[in-house]
Amino acid sequence: MNEEYSKLVYSAEDIQKILGIGRSKTYTFLHETYKTQSPLKVIRVGNLYRIPKASFDRWINGEI
């Protein structure tokens, strides 16, 4: 993957590592968040979840 683009989004695996939670909990969180688009934005491409870095970073820093 192009390094320039990899900085724009996080994968489910990235979120799992950052939050320190298990795989099933991560996918449950992303699925629920995708349906509501709250508290952060989640993009779904087929079966893949992508989380815009800016949206996640604002959420994790308590700015949302």
Secondary structure, DSSP 8 states (H G I E B T S, - for coil): --HHHHTTEEEHHHHHHHHT--HHHHHHHHHHHHHHT-SS--EEETTEEEEEHHHHHHHHTT--
